[in-house]
Amino acid sequence: MTTEIEPQSLQKLSLKSVKRALDLFSAAHDQLAPPDPESKKIRFSHKFQVAFGGVEPVSKQSIRRAEYNNEQIASSN
């Protein structure tokens, strides 16, 4: 017992699939998810780590030393 299956084009099958997806999810099509503060915090900390991860923290003592050295160099000129 064999059943004959109509050959269908790939485009027709794709359109059927898109229609099914739109029928399932069309109610929430234009709605954005509510903002989640925890995920925003995670995204921000990751971006911060990527942007500034290689930068070493500087203590106030090393800043004062650098300013003192700059003053010494400026006064010797």
PyMOL Python script that loads the backbone (N, CA, C, O; Angstrom):
from pymol import cmd

cmd.read_pdbstr("""\
ATOM      1  N   MET A   1       0.838  -1.168   0.000  1.00  0.00           N
ATOM      2  CA  MET A   1       0.000   0.000   0.000  1.00  0.00           C
ATOM      3  C   MET A   1       0.891   1.241   0.000  1.00  0.00           C
ATOM      4  O   MET A   1       1.574   1.529   0.983  1.00  0.00           O
ATOM      5  N   THR A   2       0.873   1.938  -1.070  1.00  0.00           N
ATOM      6  CA  THR A   2       1.676   3.158  -1.181  1.00  0.00           C
ATOM      7  C   THR A   2       0.761   4.355  -1.363  1.00  0.00           C
ATOM      8  O   THR A   2      -0.302   4.265  -1.978  1.00  0.00           O
ATOM      9  N   THR A   3       1.193   5.454  -0.822  1.00  0.00           N
ATOM     10  CA  THR A   3       0.427   6.688  -0.941  1.00  0.00           C
ATOM     11  C   THR A   3       1.188   7.636  -1.846  1.00  0.00           C
ATOM     12  O   THR A   3       2.392   7.843  -1.690  1.00  0.00           O
ATOM     13  N   GLU A   4       0.479   8.193  -2.771  1.00  0.00           N
ATOM     14  CA  GLU A   4       1.102   9.158  -3.668  1.00  0.00           C
ATOM     15  C   GLU A   4       1.239  10.506  -2.958  1.00  0.00           C
ATOM     16  O   GLU A   4       0.289  11.000  -2.350  1.00  0.00           O
ATOM     17  N   ILE A   5       2.417  11.082  -3.045  1.00  0.00           N
ATOM     18  CA  ILE A   5       2.672  12.391  -2.442  1.00  0.00           C
ATOM     19  C   ILE A   5       2.941  13.374  -3.565  1.00  0.00           C
ATOM     20  O   ILE A   5       3.754  13.125  -4.455  1.00  0.00           O
ATOM     21  N   GLU A   6       2.240  14.496  -3.503  1.00  0.00           N
ATOM     22  CA  GLU A   6       2.449  15.513  -4.527  1.00  0.00           C
ATOM     23  C   GLU A   6       3.806  16.170  -4.340  1.00  0.00           C
ATOM     24  O   GLU A   6       4.163  16.544  -3.223  1.00  0.00           O
ATOM     25  N   PRO A   7       4.555  16.315  -5.403  1.00  0.00           N
ATOM     26  CA  PRO A   7       5.810  17.058  -5.272  1.00  0.00           C
ATOM     27  C   PRO A   7       5.502  18.553  -5.087  1.00  0.00           C
ATOM     28  O   PRO A   7       4.694  19.126  -5.817  1.00  0.00           O
ATOM     29  N   GLN A   8       6.150  19.161  -4.114  1.00  0.00           N
ATOM     30  CA  GLN A   8       5.934  20.582  -3.848  1.00  0.00           C
ATOM     31  C   GLN A   8       7.262  21.306  -3.972  1.00  0.00           C
ATOM     32  O   GLN A   8       8.331  20.757  -3.706  1.00  0.00           O
ATOM     33  N   SER A   9       7.155  22.535  -4.376  1.00  0.00           N
ATOM     34  CA  SER A   9       8.378  23.303  -4.517  1.00  0.00           C
ATOM     35  C   SER A   9       8.900  23.725  -3.149  1.00  0.00           C
ATOM     36  O   SER A   9       8.151  23.798  -2.174  1.00  0.00           O
ATOM     37  N   LEU A  10      10.170  23.996  -3.101  1.00  0.00           N
ATOM     38  CA  LEU A  10      10.795  24.435  -1.859  1.00  0.00           C
ATOM     39  C   LEU A  10      10.214  25.767  -1.401  1.00  0.00           C
ATOM     40  O   LEU A  10      10.041  25.993  -0.203  1.00  0.00           O
ATOM     41  N   GLN A  11       9.917  26.637  -2.338  1.00  0.00           N
ATOM     42  CA  GLN A  11       9.344  27.942  -1.989  1.00  0.00           C
ATOM     43  C   GLN A  11       7.971  27.770  -1.335  1.00  0.00           C
ATOM     44  O   GLN A  11       7.663  28.446  -0.352  1.00  0.00           O
ATOM     45  N   LYS A  12       7.161  26.885  -1.867  1.00  0.00           N
ATOM     46  CA  LYS A  12       5.831  26.660  -1.307  1.00  0.00           C
ATOM     47  C   LYS A  12       5.930  26.098   0.109  1.00  0.00           C
ATOM     48  O   LYS A  12       5.174  26.503   0.993  1.00  0.00           O
ATOM     49  N   LEU A  13       6.858  25.168   0.327  1.00  0.00           N
ATOM     50  CA  LEU A  13       7.052  24.613   1.666  1.00  0.00           C
ATOM     51  C   LEU A  13       7.562  25.677   2.636  1.00  0.00           C
ATOM     52  O   LEU A  13       7.150  25.713   3.796  1.00  0.00           O
ATOM     53  N   SER A  14       8.451  26.536   2.164  1.00  0.00           N
ATOM     54  CA  SER A  14       8.975  27.609   3.017  1.00  0.00           C
ATOM     55  C   SER A  14       7.869  28.571   3.416  1.00  0.00           C
ATOM     56  O   SER A  14       7.791  28.985   4.572  1.00  0.00           O
ATOM     57  N   LEU A  15       7.016  28.929   2.469  1.00  0.00           N
ATOM     58  CA  LEU A  15       5.920  29.845   2.780  1.00  0.00           C
ATOM     59  C   LEU A  15       4.943  29.228   3.778  1.00  0.00           C
ATOM     60  O   LEU A  15       4.425  29.921   4.654  1.00  0.00           O
ATOM     61  N   LYS A  16       4.694  27.930   3.646  1.00  0.00           N
ATOM     62  CA  LYS A  16       3.824  27.263   4.615  1.00  0.00           C
ATOM     63  C   LYS A  16       4.439  27.302   6.009  1.00  0.00           C
ATOM     64  O   LYS A  16       3.743  27.524   7.000  1.00  0.00           O
ATOM     65  N   SER A  17       5.734  27.088   6.073  1.00  0.00           N
ATOM     66  CA  SER A  17       6.427  27.098   7.361  1.00  0.00           C
ATOM     67  C   SER A  17       6.387  28.490   7.986  1.00  0.00           C
ATOM     68  O   SER A  17       6.163  28.629   9.189  1.00  0.00           O
ATOM     69  N   VAL A  18       6.603  29.510   7.175  1.00  0.00           N
ATOM     70  CA  VAL A  18       6.551  30.887   7.677  1.00  0.00           C
ATOM     71  C   VAL A  18       5.146  31.217   8.156  1.00  0.00           C
ATOM     72  O   VAL A  18       4.977  31.856   9.194  1.00  0.00           O
ATOM     73  N   LYS A  19       4.138  30.785   7.407  1.00  0.00           N
ATOM     74  CA  LYS A  19       2.758  31.043   7.811  1.00  0.00           C
ATOM     75  C   LYS A  19       2.455  30.378   9.147  1.00  0.00           C
ATOM     76  O   LYS A  19       1.814  30.981  10.008  1.00  0.00           O
ATOM     77  N   ARG A  20       2.906  29.146   9.328  1.00  0.00           N
ATOM     78  CA  ARG A  20       2.686  28.466  10.609  1.00  0.00           C
ATOM     79  C   ARG A  20       3.361  29.216  11.748  1.00  0.00           C
ATOM     80  O   ARG A  20       2.779  29.378  12.821  1.00  0.00           O
ATOM     81  N   ALA A  21       4.575  29.669  11.518  1.00  0.00           N
ATOM     82  CA  ALA A  21       5.296  30.404  12.562  1.00  0.00           C
ATOM     83  C   ALA A  21       4.585  31.707  12.897  1.00  0.00           C
ATOM     84  O   ALA A  21       4.467  32.065  14.069  1.00  0.00           O
ATOM     85  N   LEU A  22       4.110  32.417  11.878  1.00  0.00           N
ATOM     86  CA  LEU A  22       3.391  33.669  12.132  1.00  0.00           C
ATOM     87  C   LEU A  22       2.081  33.416  12.862  1.00  0.00           C
ATOM     88  O   LEU A  22       1.694  34.190  13.738  1.00  0.00           O
ATOM     89  N   ASP A  23       1.401  32.339  12.506  1.00  0.00           N
ATOM     90  CA  ASP A  23       0.155  32.004  13.201  1.00  0.00           C
ATOM     91  C   ASP A  23       0.405  31.699  14.674  1.00  0.00           C
ATOM     92  O   ASP A  23      -0.408  32.049  15.529  1.00  0.00           O
ATOM     93  N   LEU A  24       1.515  31.054  14.968  1.00  0.00           N
ATOM     94  CA  LEU A  24       1.819  30.708  16.356  1.00  0.00           C
ATOM     95  C   LEU A  24       2.233  31.923  17.181  1.00  0.00           C
ATOM     96  O   LEU A  24       1.812  32.068  18.328  1.00  0.00           O
ATOM     97  N   PHE A  25       3.057  32.795  16.597  1.00  0.00           N
ATOM     98  CA  PHE A  25       3.680  33.863  17.374  1.00  0.00           C
ATOM     99  C   PHE A  25       3.200  35.263  17.018  1.00  0.00           C
ATOM    100  O   PHE A  25       3.778  36.243  17.487  1.00  0.00           O
ATOM    101  N   SER A  26       2.166  35.381  16.208  1.00  0.00           N
ATOM    102  CA  SER A  26       1.743  36.708  15.759  1.00  0.00           C
ATOM    103  C   SER A  26       1.174  37.558  16.887  1.00  0.00           C
ATOM    104  O   SER A  26       1.235  38.784  16.803  1.00  0.00           O
ATOM    105  N   ALA A  27       0.632  36.964  17.922  1.00  0.00           N
ATOM    106  CA  ALA A  27       0.066  37.754  19.021  1.00  0.00           C
ATOM    107  C   ALA A  27       1.142  38.562  19.733  1.00  0.00           C
ATOM    108  O   ALA A  27       0.868  39.658  20.221  1.00  0.00           O
ATOM    109  N   ALA A  28       2.342  38.046  19.798  1.00  0.00           N
ATOM    110  CA  ALA A  28       3.432  38.733  20.491  1.00  0.00           C
ATOM    111  C   ALA A  28       4.407  39.364  19.501  1.00  0.00           C
ATOM    112  O   ALA A  28       5.566  39.601  19.842  1.00  0.00           O
ATOM    113  N   HIS A  29       3.954  39.636  18.287  1.00  0.00           N
ATOM    114  CA  HIS A  29       4.859  40.109  17.241  1.00  0.00           C
ATOM    115  C   HIS A  29       5.497  41.452  17.569  1.00  0.00           C
ATOM    116  O   HIS A  29       6.713  41.595  17.447  1.00  0.00           O
ATOM    117  N   ASP A  30       4.705  42.441  17.983  1.00  0.00           N
ATOM    118  CA  ASP A  30       5.236  43.780  18.224  1.00  0.00           C
ATOM    119  C   ASP A  30       5.555  44.049  19.690  1.00  0.00           C
ATOM    120  O   ASP A  30       5.922  45.170  20.043  1.00  0.00           O
ATOM    121  N   GLN A  31       5.426  43.071  20.524  1.00  0.00           N
ATOM    122  CA  GLN A  31       5.654  43.289  21.950  1.00  0.00           C
ATOM    123  C   GLN A  31       7.094  42.951  22.311  1.00  0.00           C
ATOM    124  O   GLN A  31       7.614  41.902  21.930  1.00  0.00           O
ATOM    125  N   LEU A  32       7.732  43.860  23.054  1.00  0.00           N
ATOM    126  CA  LEU A  32       9.074  43.602  23.551  1.00  0.00           C
ATOM    127  C   LEU A  32       8.973  43.002  24.948  1.00  0.00           C
ATOM    128  O   LEU A  32       8.022  43.260  25.685  1.00  0.00           O
ATOM    129  N   ALA A  33       9.948  42.215  25.288  1.00  0.00           N
ATOM    130  CA  ALA A  33       9.969  41.637  26.632  1.00  0.00           C
ATOM    131  C   ALA A  33      10.230  42.749  27.641  1.00  0.00           C
ATOM    132  O   ALA A  33      10.942  43.703  27.329  1.00  0.00           O
ATOM    133  N   PRO A  34       9.671  42.647  28.838  1.00  0.00           N
ATOM    134  CA  PRO A  34       9.928  43.672  29.848  1.00  0.00           C
ATOM    135  C   PRO A  34      11.403  43.667  30.235  1.00  0.00           C
ATOM    136  O   PRO A  34      12.030  42.608  30.257  1.00  0.00           O
ATOM    137  N   PRO A  35      11.968  44.836  30.540  1.00  0.00           N
ATOM    138  CA  PRO A  35      13.391  44.887  30.882  1.00  0.00           C
ATOM    139  C   PRO A  35      13.676  44.121  32.176  1.00  0.00           C
ATOM    140  O   PRO A  35      12.914  44.185  33.140  1.00  0.00           O
ATOM    141  N   ASP A  36      14.769  43.412  32.167  1.00  0.00           N
ATOM    142  CA  ASP A  36      15.169  42.625  33.334  1.00  0.00           C
ATOM    143  C   ASP A  36      16.424  43.249  33.927  1.00  0.00           C
ATOM    144  O   ASP A  36      17.471  43.240  33.279  1.00  0.00           O
ATOM    145  N   PRO A  37      16.351  43.793  35.147  1.00  0.00           N
ATOM    146  CA  PRO A  37      17.514  44.476  35.726  1.00  0.00           C
ATOM    147  C   PRO A  37      18.710  43.542  35.934  1.00  0.00           C
ATOM    148  O   PRO A  37      19.856  43.975  35.823  1.00  0.00           O
ATOM    149  N   GLU A  38      18.457  42.287  36.231  1.00  0.00           N
ATOM    150  CA  GLU A  38      19.565  41.353  36.459  1.00  0.00           C
ATOM    151  C   GLU A  38      20.329  41.088  35.161  1.00  0.00           C
ATOM    152  O   GLU A  38      21.559  41.063  35.164  1.00  0.00           O
ATOM    153  N   SER A  39      19.610  40.889  34.051  1.00  0.00           N
ATOM    154  CA  SER A  39      20.295  40.643  32.782  1.00  0.00           C
ATOM    155  C   SER A  39      21.014  41.896  32.304  1.00  0.00           C
ATOM    156  O   SER A  39      22.082  41.803  31.699  1.00  0.00           O
ATOM    157  N   LYS A  40      20.439  43.067  32.570  1.00  0.00           N
ATOM    158  CA  LYS A  40      21.116  44.311  32.202  1.00  0.00           C
ATOM    159  C   LYS A  40      22.424  44.447  32.978  1.00  0.00           C
ATOM    160  O   LYS A  40      23.438  44.870  32.423  1.00  0.00           O
ATOM    161  N   LYS A  41      22.398  44.092  34.252  1.00  0.00           N
ATOM    162  CA  LYS A  41      23.598  44.156  35.086  1.00  0.00           C
ATOM    163  C   LYS A  41      24.665  43.196  34.554  1.00  0.00           C
ATOM    164  O   LYS A  41      25.845  43.544  34.505  1.00  0.00           O
ATOM    165  N   ILE A  42      24.256  42.004  34.161  1.00  0.00           N
ATOM    166  CA  ILE A  42      25.198  41.018  33.628  1.00  0.00           C
ATOM    167  C   ILE A  42      25.796  41.505  32.311  1.00  0.00           C
ATOM    168  O   ILE A  42      27.006  41.410  32.108  1.00  0.00           O
ATOM    169  N   ARG A  43      24.947  42.032  31.405  1.00  0.00           N
ATOM    170  CA  ARG A  43      25.451  42.541  30.126  1.00  0.00           C
ATOM    171  C   ARG A  43      26.433  43.684  30.336  1.00  0.00           C
ATOM    172  O   ARG A  43      27.485  43.730  29.698  1.00  0.00           O
ATOM    173  N   PHE A  44      26.087  44.612  31.238  1.00  0.00           N
ATOM    174  CA  PHE A  44      26.943  45.766  31.478  1.00  0.00           C
ATOM    175  C   PHE A  44      28.283  45.335  32.069  1.00  0.00           C
ATOM    176  O   PHE A  44      29.331  45.834  31.659  1.00  0.00           O
ATOM    177  N   SER A  45      28.256  44.411  33.029  1.00  0.00           N
ATOM    178  CA  SER A  45      29.513  43.978  33.635  1.00  0.00           C
ATOM    179  C   SER A  45      30.385  43.248  32.614  1.00  0.00           C
ATOM    180  O   SER A  45      31.609  43.371  32.651  1.00  0.00           O
ATOM    181  N   HIS A  46      29.768  42.486  31.700  1.00  0.00           N
ATOM    182  CA  HIS A  46      30.542  41.816  30.654  1.00  0.00           C
ATOM    183  C   HIS A  46      31.166  42.835  29.702  1.00  0.00           C
ATOM    184  O   HIS A  46      32.345  42.728  29.364  1.00  0.00           O
ATOM    185  N   LYS A  47      30.376  43.828  29.268  1.00  0.00           N
ATOM    186  CA  LYS A  47      30.914  44.860  28.381  1.00  0.00           C
ATOM    187  C   LYS A  47      32.052  45.615  29.058  1.00  0.00           C
ATOM    188  O   LYS A  47      33.068  45.916  28.431  1.00  0.00           O
ATOM    189  N   PHE A  48      31.878  45.916  30.335  1.00  0.00           N
ATOM    190  CA  PHE A  48      32.905  46.627  31.087  1.00  0.00           C
ATOM    191  C   PHE A  48      34.174  45.783  31.183  1.00  0.00           C
ATOM    192  O   PHE A  48      35.280  46.300  31.025  1.00  0.00           O
ATOM    193  N   GLN A  49      34.014  44.488  31.441  1.00  0.00           N
ATOM    194  CA  GLN A  49      35.164  43.592  31.550  1.00  0.00           C
ATOM    195  C   GLN A  49      35.896  43.485  30.217  1.00  0.00           C
ATOM    196  O   GLN A  49      37.126  43.471  30.186  1.00  0.00           O
ATOM    197  N   VAL A  50      35.150  43.408  29.116  1.00  0.00           N
ATOM    198  CA  VAL A  50      35.776  43.313  27.802  1.00  0.00           C
ATOM    199  C   VAL A  50      36.516  44.605  27.468  1.00  0.00           C
ATOM    200  O   VAL A  50      37.631  44.569  26.947  1.00  0.00           O
ATOM    201  N   ALA A  51      35.896  45.744  27.767  1.00  0.00           N
ATOM    202  CA  ALA A  51      36.498  47.026  27.414  1.00  0.00           C
ATOM    203  C   ALA A  51      37.690  47.375  28.298  1.00  0.00           C
ATOM    204  O   ALA A  51      38.693  47.894  27.808  1.00  0.00           O
ATOM    205  N   PHE A  52      37.591  47.096  29.587  1.00  0.00           N
ATOM    206  CA  PHE A  52      38.616  47.551  30.515  1.00  0.00           C
ATOM    207  C   PHE A  52      39.291  46.405  31.266  1.00  0.00           C
ATOM    208  O   PHE A  52      39.946  46.646  32.280  1.00  0.00           O
ATOM    209  N   GLY A  53      39.152  45.186  30.803  1.00  0.00           N
ATOM    210  CA  GLY A  53      39.722  44.038  31.498  1.00  0.00           C
ATOM    211  C   GLY A  53      41.238  44.055  31.559  1.00  0.00           C
ATOM    212  O   GLY A  53      41.820  43.568  32.528  1.00  0.00           O
ATOM    213  N   GLY A  54      41.883  44.603  30.548  1.00  0.00           N
ATOM    214  CA  GLY A  54      43.342  44.633  30.523  1.00  0.00           C
ATOM    215  C   GLY A  54      43.950  45.792  31.275  1.00  0.00           C
ATOM    216  O   GLY A  54      45.170  45.859  31.428  1.00  0.00           O
ATOM    217  N   VAL A  55      43.127  46.703  31.745  1.00  0.00           N
ATOM    218  CA  VAL A  55      43.633  47.877  32.452  1.00  0.00           C
ATOM    219  C   VAL A  55      43.785  47.530  33.926  1.00  0.00           C
ATOM    220  O   VAL A  55      42.849  47.050  34.566  1.00  0.00           O
ATOM    221  N   GLU A  56      44.979  47.781  34.454  1.00  0.00           N
ATOM    222  CA  GLU A  56      45.211  47.493  35.868  1.00  0.00           C
ATOM    223  C   GLU A  56      44.733  48.656  36.715  1.00  0.00           C
ATOM    224  O   GLU A  56      44.880  49.813  36.320  1.00  0.00           O
ATOM    225  N   PRO A  57      44.163  48.365  37.874  1.00  0.00           N
ATOM    226  CA  PRO A  57      43.733  49.459  38.747  1.00  0.00           C
ATOM    227  C   PRO A  57      44.942  50.229  39.280  1.00  0.00           C
ATOM    228  O   PRO A  57      46.001  49.653  39.525  1.00  0.00           O
ATOM    229  N   VAL A  58      44.767  51.523  39.453  1.00  0.00           N
ATOM    230  CA  VAL A  58      45.848  52.390  39.915  1.00  0.00           C
ATOM    231  C   VAL A  58      45.490  52.886  41.303  1.00  0.00           C
ATOM    232  O   VAL A  58      44.384  53.376  41.530  1.00  0.00           O
ATOM    233  N   SER A  59      46.427  52.758  42.231  1.00  0.00           N
ATOM    234  CA  SER A  59      46.172  53.244  43.585  1.00  0.00           C
ATOM    235  C   SER A  59      46.475  54.735  43.665  1.00  0.00           C
ATOM    236  O   SER A  59      47.135  55.283  42.782  1.00  0.00           O
ATOM    237  N   LYS A  60      45.999  55.388  44.712  1.00  0.00           N
ATOM    238  CA  LYS A  60      46.233  56.822  44.877  1.00  0.00           C
ATOM    239  C   LYS A  60      47.705  57.111  45.124  1.00  0.00           C
ATOM    240  O   LYS A  60      48.191  58.179  44.752  1.00  0.00           O
ATOM    241  N   GLN A  61      48.426  56.180  45.745  1.00  0.00           N
ATOM    242  CA  GLN A  61      49.846  56.393  46.002  1.00  0.00           C
ATOM    243  C   GLN A  61      50.623  56.478  44.700  1.00  0.00           C
ATOM    244  O   GLN A  61      51.494  57.336  44.561  1.00  0.00           O
ATOM    245  N   SER A  62      50.328  55.611  43.748  1.00  0.00           N
ATOM    246  CA  SER A  62      51.065  55.655  42.483  1.00  0.00           C
ATOM    247  C   SER A  62      50.728  56.921  41.704  1.00  0.00           C
ATOM    248  O   SER A  62      51.574  57.429  40.968  1.00  0.00           O
ATOM    249  N   ILE A  63      49.509  57.441  41.850  1.00  0.00           N
ATOM    250  CA  ILE A  63      49.149  58.701  41.194  1.00  0.00           C
ATOM    251  C   ILE A  63      49.953  59.837  41.805  1.00  0.00           C
ATOM    252  O   ILE A  63      50.471  60.692  41.087  1.00  0.00           O
ATOM    253  N   ARG A  64      50.057  59.849  43.128  1.00  0.00           N
ATOM    254  CA  ARG A  64      50.830  60.904  43.799  1.00  0.00           C
ATOM    255  C   ARG A  64      52.295  60.833  43.406  1.00  0.00           C
ATOM    256  O   ARG A  64      52.929  61.868  43.203  1.00  0.00           O
ATOM    257  N   ARG A  65      52.845  59.621  43.295  1.00  0.00           N
ATOM    258  CA  ARG A  65      54.242  59.479  42.876  1.00  0.00           C
ATOM    259  C   ARG A  65      54.438  60.030  41.472  1.00  0.00           C
ATOM    260  O   ARG A  65      55.422  60.721  41.206  1.00  0.00           O
ATOM    261  N   ALA A  66      53.518  59.731  40.581  1.00  0.00           N
ATOM    262  CA  ALA A  66      53.628  60.223  39.209  1.00  0.00           C
ATOM    263  C   ALA A  66      53.552  61.740  39.177  1.00  0.00           C
ATOM    264  O   ALA A  66      54.308  62.383  38.447  1.00  0.00           O
ATOM    265  N   GLU A  67      52.641  62.323  39.966  1.00  0.00           N
ATOM    266  CA  GLU A  67      52.549  63.788  40.018  1.00  0.00           C
ATOM    267  C   GLU A  67      53.835  64.383  40.574  1.00  0.00           C
ATOM    268  O   GLU A  67      54.315  65.396  40.066  1.00  0.00           O
ATOM    269  N   TYR A  68      54.401  63.770  41.611  1.00  0.00           N
ATOM    270  CA  TYR A  68      55.639  64.253  42.215  1.00  0.00           C
ATOM    271  C   TYR A  68      56.776  64.181  41.201  1.00  0.00           C
ATOM    272  O   TYR A  68      57.567  65.117  41.085  1.00  0.00           O
ATOM    273  N   ASN A  69      56.859  63.062  40.461  1.00  0.00           N
ATOM    274  CA  ASN A  69      57.905  62.919  39.449  1.00  0.00           C
ATOM    275  C   ASN A  69      57.740  63.952  38.346  1.00  0.00           C
ATOM    276  O   ASN A  69      58.730  64.504  37.865  1.00  0.00           O
ATOM    277  N   ASN A  70      56.508  64.223  37.940  1.00  0.00           N
ATOM    278  CA  ASN A  70      56.265  65.234  36.908  1.00  0.00           C
ATOM    279  C   ASN A  70      56.671  66.617  37.401  1.00  0.00           C
ATOM    280  O   ASN A  70      57.208  67.413  36.630  1.00  0.00           O
ATOM    281  N   GLU A  71      56.421  66.916  38.679  1.00  0.00           N
ATOM    282  CA  GLU A  71      56.814  68.210  39.241  1.00  0.00           C
ATOM    283  C   GLU A  71      58.330  68.334  39.277  1.00  0.00           C
ATOM    284  O   GLU A  71      58.868  69.406  39.002  1.00  0.00           O
ATOM    285  N   GLN A  72      59.021  67.256  39.611  1.00  0.00           N
ATOM    286  CA  GLN A  72      60.479  67.274  39.665  1.00  0.00           C
ATOM    287  C   GLN A  72      61.058  67.505  38.273  1.00  0.00           C
ATOM    288  O   GLN A  72      62.015  68.263  38.113  1.00  0.00           O
ATOM    289  N   ILE A  73      60.486  66.861  37.283  1.00  0.00           N
ATOM    290  CA  ILE A  73      60.972  67.024  35.912  1.00  0.00           C
ATOM    291  C   ILE A  73      60.697  68.445  35.429  1.00  0.00           C
ATOM    292  O   ILE A  73      61.548  69.047  34.775  1.00  0.00           O
ATOM    293  N   ALA A  74      59.533  68.981  35.737  1.00  0.00           N
ATOM    294  CA  ALA A  74      59.171  70.329  35.293  1.00  0.00           C
ATOM    295  C   ALA A  74      60.051  71.375  35.969  1.00  0.00           C
ATOM    296  O   ALA A  74      60.431  72.352  35.324  1.00  0.00           O
ATOM    297  N   SER A  75      60.383  71.204  37.237  1.00  0.00           N
ATOM    298  CA  SER A  75      61.197  72.200  37.941  1.00  0.00           C
ATOM    299  C   SER A  75      62.654  72.131  37.512  1.00  0.00           C
ATOM    300  O   SER A  75      63.364  73.129  37.634  1.00  0.00           O
ATOM    301  N   SER A  76      63.129  70.990  37.014  1.00  0.00           N
ATOM    302  CA  SER A  76      64.521  70.886  36.582  1.00  0.00           C
ATOM    303  C   SER A  76      64.733  71.510  35.212  1.00  0.00           C
ATOM    304  O   SER A  76      65.872  71.805  34.851  1.00  0.00           O
ATOM    305  N   ASN A  77      63.693  71.716  34.449  1.00  0.00           N
ATOM    306  CA  ASN A  77      63.827  72.314  33.112  1.00  0.00           C
ATOM    307  C   ASN A  77      63.975  73.752  33.227  1.00  0.00           C
ATOM    308  O   ASN A  77      64.102  74.442  32.216  1.00  0.00           O
TER     309      ASN A  77
END
""", "prot")
cmd.dss("prot")
cmd.show_as("cartoon", "prot")
cmd.util.cbc("prot")
cmd.orient("prot")
